[in-house]
Amino acid sequence: MITSREFAELSVADVAGACGESSIAVVPVGAIEQHGPHLPLVTDALVAEAAARAAVAERGEELDLWLLPTLSYGRSVEHVWAAGTLSLSTTTFAAVLDDIGRSVAAAGFRRIVFVNGHGGNISEIQTALRDIRHRHGLLTFAANTFVPVEKDESFAETEQGLGIHGGAMETSLMLHLRPELVDMSAARTRVPSSMNENRHVRFGGSVAFGWLSDDFGPDGYLGDPTRATPEAGKRGFTALVDVLGDQLAEVSRFDFANYQ
């Protein structure tokens, strides 16, 4: 008897009856990488899994969602200078995503959504969406957990848009989800605000630039985690799950036949 929306808890006999044309495979993708001295290596994977799990719990029956096991390893080349970072190569990461897509298609799904918690995974996942679509026929999607969180204006004045790794909201999320893993005594402000004086070469500017996390200091994080609170984390997580639920609802309705 099927009692949850956890794909890995199904038996082989369950899969054929449970997973079909309407089913959506939800795959959390994260990273195991340094997040400064105040946050654990598992931060990105933990947030992605928690958000995906909560969205599936809330809307799984309605939208026919199935939560797949988290892919905790990602592409973290910008953090490999730090002990503890476990990074896949671009080739390996692409192959793993493709293998997951192939397997999901073989299980009877028509749609797959990668719920990504790490910015360094974005370009590879976007490439994989087209490759999986081409090779395996799935409708492919990706949602980034940090997009709705970054719209929270609570820390805009102090972080100036630069709290992108280990900053106030990411730290707040961890204080809400797993406070025992956070060391606030090690948190310091790391906001290179002078970068925002650039017109083009800046985060969010018109000129992209390659960077490693220790380019901005030996601690490898950006933002002001000293401002983090569990209350802000709860608010941010609730907003994240709400947005993800709405995104998954739209995914469930999306079909190219509607646009021909």
BALO-716088 format. One line per field, with one value per residue: residue in one letter; x, y, z of N, C-alpha, C in turn. Coordinates in steps of 0.1 Angstrom, whole numbers, plus 5000, padded with zeros to 4 digits. Example, Ala and Ser with C-alpha at 12.3 -4.5 7.8 and 13.67 -1.06 7.14 Angstrom:
# BALO-716088
res: (A; S)
nx: (5132; 5128)
ny: (4943; 4978)
nz: (5078; 5071)
cax: (5123; 5137)
cay: (4955; 4989)
caz: (5078; 5071)
cx: (5132; 5129)
cy: (4967; 5000)
cz: (5078; 5079)
//
This chain:
# BALO-716088
res: (M; I; T; S; R; E; F; A; E; L; S; V; A; D; V; A; G; A; C; G; E; S; S; I; A; V; V; P; V; G; A; I; E; Q; H; G; P; H; L; P; L; V; T; D; A; L; V; A; E; A; A; A; R; A; A; V; A; E; R; G; E; E; L; D; L; W; L; L; P; T; L; S; Y; G; R; S; V; E; H; V; W; A; A; G; T; L; S; L; S; T; T; T; F; A; A; V; L; D; D; I; G; R; S; V; A; A; A; G; F; R; R; I; V; F; V; N; G; H; G; G; N; I; S; E; I; Q; T; A; L; R; D; I; R; H; R; H; G; L; L; T; F; A; A; N; T; F; V; P; V; E; K; D; E; S; F; A; E; T; E; Q; G; L; G; I; H; G; G; A; M; E; T; S; L; M; L; H; L; R; P; E; L; V; D; M; S; A; A; R; T; R; V; P; S; S; M; N; E; N; R; H; V; R; F; G; G; S; V; A; F; G; W; L; S; D; D; F; G; P; D; G; Y; L; G; D; P; T; R; A; T; P; E; A; G; K; R; G; F; T; A; L; V; D; V; L; G; D; Q; L; A; E; V; S; R; F; D; F; A; N; Y; Q)
nx: (5008; 5006; 5018; 5030; 5046; 5071; 5093; 5113; 5104; 5086; 5076; 5089; 5067; 5048; 5055; 5046; 5019; 5017; 5032; 5028; 5015; 5006; 5023; 5049; 5083; 5102; 5132; 5155; 5184; 5216; 5246; 5277; 5296; 5319; 5307; 5316; 5328; 5306; 5284; 5271; 5286; 5266; 5246; 5233; 5222; 5206; 5186; 5174; 5163; 5146; 5128; 5117; 5106; 5086; 5069; 5060; 5047; 5026; 5013; 5014; 4994; 4975; 4988; 5001; 5028; 5061; 5086; 5119; 5151; 5176; 5200; 5229; 5255; 5271; 5282; 5308; 5331; 5340; 5345; 5364; 5388; 5386; 5388; 5368; 5348; 5330; 5331; 5316; 5329; 5322; 5316; 5309; 5288; 5269; 5265; 5254; 5229; 5217; 5215; 5197; 5175; 5170; 5164; 5141; 5123; 5121; 5107; 5081; 5074; 5064; 5073; 5099; 5114; 5140; 5149; 5168; 5194; 5219; 5239; 5260; 5253; 5236; 5240; 5249; 5226; 5207; 5217; 5214; 5186; 5178; 5192; 5182; 5156; 5158; 5170; 5155; 5129; 5114; 5094; 5111; 5123; 5135; 5138; 5150; 5159; 5169; 5160; 5133; 5139; 5159; 5144; 5134; 5133; 5144; 5171; 5183; 5193; 5217; 5231; 5232; 5225; 5245; 5245; 5251; 5261; 5262; 5251; 5228; 5201; 5204; 5217; 5197; 5177; 5189; 5191; 5164; 5158; 5178; 5191; 5211; 5233; 5245; 5269; 5268; 5286; 5309; 5302; 5307; 5306; 5308; 5308; 5314; 5309; 5319; 5321; 5296; 5297; 5306; 5295; 5290; 5306; 5298; 5279; 5250; 5253; 5259; 5281; 5295; 5316; 5343; 5346; 5360; 5352; 5370; 5381; 5371; 5379; 5394; 5376; 5355; 5328; 5299; 5281; 5260; 5259; 5256; 5232; 5213; 5183; 5162; 5135; 5133; 5142; 5122; 5101; 5112; 5114; 5088; 5078; 5093; 5085; 5058; 5061; 5074; 5054; 5035; 5050; 5053; 5027; 5022; 5040; 5027; 5007; 5018; 5024; 5037; 5020; 5000; 5009; 5011)
ny: (4988; 5022; 5048; 5073; 5101; 5096; 5086; 5066; 5049; 5033; 5000; 4979; 4968; 4987; 5009; 5010; 5014; 5038; 5058; 5078; 5094; 5119; 5123; 5139; 5141; 5151; 5164; 5172; 5191; 5198; 5208; 5200; 5218; 5244; 5269; 5292; 5298; 5296; 5281; 5248; 5223; 5211; 5229; 5239; 5216; 5207; 5228; 5228; 5202; 5203; 5223; 5211; 5188; 5198; 5212; 5190; 5176; 5193; 5196; 5173; 5152; 5166; 5175; 5153; 5147; 5133; 5128; 5125; 5110; 5131; 5147; 5153; 5161; 5185; 5209; 5225; 5242; 5267; 5266; 5247; 5252; 5250; 5229; 5201; 5207; 5190; 5183; 5177; 5171; 5190; 5173; 5149; 5157; 5165; 5140; 5125; 5139; 5134; 5106; 5103; 5115; 5097; 5074; 5082; 5087; 5060; 5050; 5058; 5085; 5117; 5143; 5161; 5178; 5197; 5208; 5232; 5241; 5254; 5280; 5276; 5254; 5261; 5267; 5242; 5226; 5239; 5233; 5206; 5203; 5206; 5186; 5163; 5165; 5161; 5136; 5118; 5125; 5137; 5163; 5190; 5208; 5234; 5247; 5273; 5275; 5297; 5320; 5330; 5335; 5355; 5377; 5387; 5415; 5421; 5423; 5440; 5466; 5464; 5444; 5450; 5436; 5417; 5395; 5366; 5342; 5323; 5344; 5367; 5358; 5331; 5321; 5326; 5309; 5284; 5287; 5285; 5259; 5240; 5248; 5239; 5234; 5257; 5282; 5310; 5326; 5327; 5342; 5369; 5402; 5404; 5422; 5433; 5462; 5481; 5470; 5474; 5499; 5496; 5498; 5477; 5453; 5434; 5417; 5406; 5424; 5436; 5424; 5393; 5375; 5354; 5338; 5329; 5317; 5325; 5347; 5369; 5371; 5353; 5337; 5329; 5336; 5356; 5384; 5394; 5376; 5381; 5394; 5376; 5358; 5333; 5338; 5354; 5334; 5315; 5329; 5333; 5307; 5298; 5315; 5305; 5278; 5283; 5296; 5276; 5256; 5269; 5271; 5244; 5237; 5251; 5238; 5214; 5219; 5226; 5223; 5217; 5215; 5233; 5256; 5257)
nz: (5000; 4991; 5009; 5010; 4993; 4985; 4962; 4964; 4983; 4971; 4959; 4934; 4921; 4927; 4911; 4883; 4885; 4900; 4888; 4860; 4830; 4841; 4862; 4881; 4885; 4911; 4918; 4942; 4941; 4952; 4968; 4983; 5000; 5011; 5032; 5045; 5079; 5095; 5087; 5077; 5055; 5040; 5034; 5009; 4998; 5018; 5021; 4996; 4996; 5018; 5010; 4987; 4997; 5015; 4997; 4981; 5001; 5007; 4982; 4968; 4963; 4949; 4926; 4916; 4924; 4929; 4951; 4946; 4956; 4970; 4950; 4963; 4957; 4936; 4911; 4921; 4916; 4922; 4949; 4955; 4966; 4993; 5021; 5025; 5005; 4981; 4949; 4918; 4885; 4855; 4833; 4847; 4863; 4844; 4831; 4852; 4857; 4832; 4833; 4854; 4843; 4821; 4835; 4850; 4829; 4820; 4841; 4837; 4840; 4827; 4831; 4846; 4873; 4884; 4915; 4925; 4946; 4945; 4932; 4915; 4900; 4880; 4852; 4841; 4847; 4831; 4806; 4807; 4807; 4781; 4768; 4780; 4774; 4746; 4743; 4758; 4758; 4778; 4794; 4807; 4835; 4857; 4889; 4910; 4943; 4956; 4943; 4949; 4976; 4975; 4968; 4991; 5011; 5035; 5042; 5025; 5026; 5042; 5029; 5002; 4978; 4977; 4993; 4986; 4992; 5019; 5033; 5050; 5046; 5038; 5060; 5079; 5070; 5076; 5104; 5109; 5099; 5107; 5133; 5151; 5136; 5130; 5136; 5150; 5163; 5148; 5127; 5104; 5089; 5054; 5029; 4999; 4990; 4973; 4948; 4936; 4926; 4900; 4867; 4848; 4852; 4876; 4901; 4887; 4867; 4832; 4822; 4824; 4848; 4858; 4889; 4921; 4953; 4973; 4962; 4973; 4998; 5026; 5039; 5023; 5019; 5012; 5022; 5050; 5076; 5102; 5107; 5106; 5115; 5131; 5128; 5104; 5088; 5089; 5077; 5052; 5043; 5042; 5022; 5001; 4998; 4992; 4967; 4952; 4952; 4936; 4912; 4906; 4901; 4878; 4861; 4860; 4842; 4819; 4785; 4753; 4732; 4737; 4727; 4700)
cax: (5000; 5014; 5014; 5037; 5049; 5085; 5095; 5122; 5097; 5077; 5082; 5089; 5053; 5040; 5059; 5038; 5006; 5018; 5039; 5023; 5016; 5004; 5032; 5060; 5094; 5108; 5145; 5163; 5198; 5223; 5260; 5284; 5307; 5322; 5298; 5322; 5330; 5294; 5274; 5276; 5288; 5253; 5235; 5225; 5214; 5195; 5175; 5167; 5155; 5135; 5117; 5110; 5098; 5075; 5060; 5054; 5038; 5014; 5006; 5017; 4982; 4968; 4996; 5008; 5042; 5068; 5099; 5130; 5162; 5183; 5214; 5236; 5267; 5269; 5294; 5312; 5344; 5343; 5347; 5372; 5400; 5384; 5387; 5354; 5340; 5330; 5326; 5316; 5333; 5311; 5312; 5303; 5275; 5260; 5261; 5245; 5216; 5212; 5211; 5185; 5164; 5167; 5157; 5128; 5115; 5118; 5097; 5068; 5071; 5065; 5078; 5109; 5117; 5151; 5148; 5182; 5198; 5232; 5240; 5270; 5247; 5226; 5243; 5249; 5213; 5200; 5221; 5209; 5172; 5176; 5197; 5173; 5144; 5162; 5174; 5146; 5115; 5107; 5093; 5121; 5122; 5143; 5134; 5161; 5154; 5174; 5153; 5123; 5145; 5166; 5135; 5131; 5140; 5148; 5185; 5187; 5201; 5230; 5239; 5232; 5224; 5257; 5245; 5248; 5267; 5264; 5247; 5218; 5189; 5208; 5220; 5184; 5171; 5195; 5187; 5150; 5157; 5187; 5199; 5222; 5244; 5249; 5277; 5267; 5298; 5319; 5297; 5312; 5301; 5316; 5300; 5323; 5300; 5325; 5318; 5283; 5300; 5308; 5283; 5288; 5312; 5293; 5269; 5238; 5257; 5258; 5294; 5298; 5330; 5345; 5351; 5361; 5347; 5381; 5385; 5365; 5384; 5398; 5365; 5348; 5313; 5295; 5269; 5261; 5252; 5254; 5219; 5203; 5174; 5153; 5122; 5135; 5143; 5108; 5094; 5118; 5111; 5074; 5077; 5100; 5076; 5046; 5064; 5077; 5042; 5029; 5058; 5050; 5013; 5023; 5047; 5018; 4998; 5026; 5025; 5040; 5008; 4992; 5015; 5013)
cay: (5000; 5034; 5057; 5086; 5105; 5093; 5076; 5056; 5040; 5024; 4988; 4978; 4965; 5000; 5020; 5011; 5020; 5051; 5069; 5078; 5106; 5131; 5123; 5148; 5137; 5163; 5160; 5182; 5191; 5208; 5208; 5198; 5228; 5254; 5281; 5300; 5291; 5296; 5272; 5235; 5220; 5206; 5239; 5240; 5204; 5207; 5237; 5223; 5190; 5207; 5230; 5202; 5179; 5205; 5214; 5177; 5172; 5202; 5196; 5161; 5145; 5174; 5177; 5140; 5149; 5123; 5133; 5116; 5112; 5143; 5147; 5162; 5166; 5194; 5214; 5235; 5245; 5280; 5264; 5235; 5256; 5248; 5216; 5197; 5208; 5177; 5188; 5169; 5178; 5193; 5161; 5139; 5162; 5164; 5126; 5121; 5145; 5127; 5093; 5104; 5117; 5085; 5065; 5087; 5084; 5046; 5047; 5062; 5099; 5126; 5155; 5161; 5192; 5198; 5219; 5234; 5249; 5259; 5288; 5270; 5243; 5266; 5266; 5228; 5221; 5244; 5225; 5192; 5203; 5204; 5173; 5152; 5166; 5156; 5122; 5109; 5129; 5143; 5177; 5192; 5221; 5236; 5259; 5276; 5278; 5310; 5331; 5337; 5340; 5367; 5388; 5392; 5428; 5423; 5426; 5447; 5478; 5461; 5435; 5456; 5426; 5409; 5383; 5355; 5329; 5323; 5357; 5368; 5350; 5317; 5318; 5326; 5296; 5273; 5289; 5279; 5245; 5232; 5257; 5232; 5233; 5271; 5288; 5325; 5332; 5328; 5350; 5383; 5409; 5403; 5428; 5441; 5471; 5489; 5464; 5480; 5511; 5493; 5498; 5465; 5442; 5433; 5407; 5411; 5434; 5431; 5416; 5382; 5374; 5342; 5341; 5318; 5323; 5331; 5360; 5380; 5370; 5339; 5329; 5323; 5338; 5370; 5388; 5398; 5366; 5386; 5399; 5364; 5353; 5322; 5344; 5357; 5321; 5309; 5337; 5331; 5293; 5297; 5321; 5296; 5267; 5287; 5298; 5263; 5250; 5275; 5267; 5230; 5237; 5255; 5227; 5203; 5223; 5230; 5213; 5225; 5214; 5244; 5268; 5255)
caz: (5000; 4990; 5020; 5010; 4980; 4984; 4951; 4968; 4992; 4963; 4955; 4919; 4917; 4928; 4902; 4871; 4889; 4906; 4880; 4847; 4822; 4849; 4873; 4880; 4893; 4918; 4922; 4948; 4937; 4960; 4968; 4995; 4998; 5021; 5034; 5056; 5092; 5103; 5081; 5073; 5041; 5034; 5034; 4997; 4996; 5029; 5018; 4984; 5000; 5027; 5002; 4978; 5006; 5020; 4986; 4978; 5012; 5006; 4969; 4961; 4958; 4939; 4913; 4913; 4926; 4935; 4956; 4944; 4965; 4967; 4945; 4972; 4950; 4924; 4905; 4931; 4913; 4929; 4963; 4957; 4973; 5007; 5026; 5027; 4993; 4973; 4937; 4906; 4873; 4846; 4826; 4856; 4867; 4832; 4829; 4863; 4854; 4821; 4838; 4862; 4833; 4814; 4845; 4853; 4817; 4819; 4852; 4833; 4841; 4815; 4835; 4857; 4878; 4893; 4925; 4926; 4957; 4944; 4920; 4906; 4892; 4871; 4837; 4838; 4847; 4820; 4794; 4808; 4804; 4766; 4764; 4785; 4765; 4733; 4744; 4766; 4755; 4790; 4796; 4817; 4842; 4869; 4898; 4919; 4956; 4961; 4936; 4958; 4989; 4973; 4967; 5004; 5012; 5049; 5044; 5013; 5030; 5047; 5020; 4989; 4968; 4977; 5002; 4977; 4996; 5033; 5038; 5060; 5045; 5038; 5074; 5085; 5066; 5084; 5118; 5110; 5096; 5115; 5141; 5158; 5126; 5127; 5146; 5149; 5169; 5137; 5116; 5103; 5077; 5042; 5019; 4990; 4984; 4962; 4935; 4931; 4919; 4886; 4859; 4840; 4858; 4889; 4902; 4880; 4856; 4818; 4818; 4833; 4852; 4865; 4903; 4931; 4965; 4981; 4956; 4981; 5012; 5029; 5046; 5012; 5018; 5008; 5029; 5064; 5084; 5116; 5108; 5105; 5126; 5128; 5123; 5090; 5081; 5088; 5067; 5039; 5039; 5039; 5009; 4991; 4996; 4985; 4953; 4946; 4949; 4924; 4901; 4902; 4896; 4864; 4854; 4857; 4831; 4808; 4774; 4741; 4723; 4740; 4721; 4685)
cx: (5009; 5009; 5021; 5040; 5064; 5087; 5103; 5116; 5087; 5084; 5082; 5075; 5045; 5043; 5050; 5024; 5006; 5023; 5034; 5024; 5014; 5015; 5044; 5071; 5101; 5121; 5153; 5177; 5205; 5238; 5265; 5297; 5308; 5311; 5303; 5323; 5317; 5283; 5280; 5278; 5275; 5243; 5227; 5216; 5203; 5184; 5167; 5158; 5143; 5124; 5109; 5101; 5085; 5065; 5053; 5044; 5025; 5006; 5008; 5005; 4976; 4975; 5003; 5023; 5049; 5082; 5109; 5142; 5170; 5197; 5222; 5248; 5264; 5282; 5298; 5327; 5349; 5347; 5358; 5385; 5399; 5382; 5372; 5345; 5342; 5323; 5327; 5322; 5321; 5306; 5304; 5289; 5265; 5255; 5252; 5231; 5209; 5207; 5199; 5173; 5160; 5159; 5143; 5118; 5111; 5108; 5083; 5064; 5071; 5072; 5089; 5113; 5129; 5150; 5162; 5185; 5211; 5234; 5250; 5265; 5239; 5229; 5243; 5235; 5205; 5204; 5215; 5194; 5170; 5181; 5188; 5160; 5146; 5163; 5163; 5131; 5107; 5105; 5102; 5121; 5132; 5138; 5146; 5156; 5157; 5167; 5143; 5129; 5152; 5157; 5131; 5140; 5145; 5162; 5191; 5196; 5215; 5238; 5240; 5233; 5236; 5257; 5242; 5253; 5270; 5260; 5235; 5207; 5193; 5211; 5207; 5177; 5176; 5192; 5172; 5150; 5165; 5196; 5211; 5234; 5250; 5257; 5277; 5279; 5309; 5314; 5303; 5306; 5312; 5308; 5309; 5315; 5306; 5323; 5305; 5286; 5303; 5295; 5280; 5293; 5309; 5283; 5256; 5240; 5256; 5270; 5296; 5313; 5331; 5351; 5351; 5357; 5358; 5386; 5381; 5369; 5386; 5387; 5355; 5333; 5311; 5282; 5271; 5253; 5249; 5239; 5208; 5195; 5166; 5139; 5122; 5136; 5130; 5100; 5099; 5114; 5097; 5071; 5082; 5091; 5064; 5049; 5067; 5064; 5035; 5036; 5054; 5036; 5014; 5030; 5036; 5008; 5005; 5027; 5027; 5029; 4999; 4996; 5018; 5002)
cy: (5012; 5044; 5071; 5089; 5104; 5082; 5064; 5046; 5031; 5011; 4988; 4975; 4978; 5009; 5021; 5017; 5034; 5062; 5068; 5092; 5119; 5133; 5132; 5143; 5150; 5159; 5172; 5180; 5202; 5207; 5205; 5207; 5238; 5265; 5290; 5292; 5290; 5286; 5259; 5233; 5216; 5216; 5239; 5228; 5203; 5216; 5232; 5211; 5194; 5214; 5220; 5192; 5186; 5208; 5201; 5173; 5180; 5199; 5183; 5154; 5153; 5174; 5164; 5141; 5137; 5129; 5122; 5119; 5124; 5140; 5157; 5168; 5174; 5198; 5227; 5240; 5258; 5278; 5252; 5239; 5252; 5233; 5213; 5198; 5195; 5181; 5178; 5177; 5181; 5181; 5151; 5144; 5161; 5149; 5121; 5126; 5137; 5113; 5093; 5106; 5105; 5075; 5069; 5085; 5069; 5042; 5051; 5077; 5106; 5139; 5153; 5176; 5190; 5210; 5221; 5244; 5256; 5267; 5283; 5259; 5248; 5263; 5251; 5222; 5226; 5237; 5212; 5192; 5200; 5190; 5162; 5153; 5159; 5141; 5113; 5113; 5135; 5157; 5181; 5206; 5222; 5249; 5261; 5281; 5292; 5322; 5338; 5342; 5353; 5379; 5394; 5404; 5431; 5428; 5434; 5459; 5475; 5452; 5440; 5447; 5417; 5397; 5370; 5342; 5329; 5336; 5356; 5359; 5335; 5312; 5317; 5313; 5284; 5275; 5284; 5264; 5236; 5241; 5251; 5232; 5247; 5276; 5303; 5332; 5334; 5337; 5364; 5389; 5408; 5409; 5438; 5452; 5480; 5483; 5470; 5493; 5509; 5493; 5484; 5453; 5441; 5422; 5412; 5421; 5428; 5424; 5405; 5381; 5361; 5346; 5328; 5325; 5330; 5343; 5372; 5379; 5355; 5330; 5324; 5325; 5353; 5373; 5392; 5388; 5371; 5391; 5388; 5362; 5341; 5327; 5347; 5344; 5314; 5316; 5334; 5317; 5292; 5303; 5312; 5285; 5271; 5290; 5285; 5256; 5255; 5271; 5253; 5229; 5241; 5245; 5217; 5206; 5225; 5219; 5221; 5225; 5226; 5257; 5267; 5261)
cz: (5000; 5000; 5020; 4995; 4978; 4973; 4956; 4977; 4984; 4961; 4940; 4914; 4918; 4916; 4890; 4874; 4894; 4897; 4865; 4840; 4830; 4860; 4871; 4890; 4898; 4924; 4929; 4944; 4945; 4958; 4982; 4994; 5010; 5021; 5045; 5069; 5100; 5099; 5077; 5058; 5033; 5032; 5021; 4995; 5006; 5026; 5006; 4988; 5009; 5020; 4994; 4986; 5011; 5009; 4981; 4988; 5011; 4993; 4961; 4955; 4947; 4925; 4909; 4913; 4933; 4939; 4954; 4954; 4961; 4961; 4953; 4966; 4938; 4919; 4913; 4929; 4920; 4944; 4966; 4964; 4988; 5010; 5029; 5015; 4985; 4960; 4925; 4894; 4864; 4838; 4834; 4859; 4856; 4830; 4840; 4861; 4843; 4825; 4846; 4853; 4826; 4823; 4848; 4841; 4817; 4830; 4848; 4834; 4828; 4818; 4847; 4860; 4887; 4902; 4930; 4937; 4956; 4931; 4910; 4897; 4880; 4856; 4833; 4837; 4835; 4807; 4795; 4805; 4789; 4762; 4768; 4777; 4751; 4733; 4749; 4765; 4767; 4788; 4808; 4822; 4853; 4876; 4908; 4932; 4961; 4954; 4944; 4971; 4987; 4971; 4980; 5007; 5026; 5051; 5033; 5016; 5034; 5037; 5006; 4977; 4967; 4987; 4995; 4981; 5011; 5040; 5048; 5058; 5044; 5052; 5082; 5082; 5075; 5099; 5120; 5109; 5105; 5123; 5148; 5149; 5124; 5139; 5144; 5154; 5159; 5126; 5116; 5090; 5066; 5030; 5011; 4983; 4973; 4948; 4928; 4924; 4904; 4879; 4853; 4847; 4873; 4889; 4897; 4869; 4842; 4814; 4829; 4836; 4860; 4879; 4911; 4944; 4974; 4974; 4965; 4996; 5016; 5035; 5035; 5013; 5016; 5015; 5043; 5073; 5098; 5118; 5108; 5117; 5122; 5123; 5109; 5082; 5079; 5077; 5053; 5034; 5035; 5025; 4998; 4988; 4988; 4970; 4946; 4943; 4937; 4912; 4896; 4897; 4881; 4855; 4850; 4845; 4818; 4797; 4761; 4731; 4725; 4732; 4706; 4677)
//
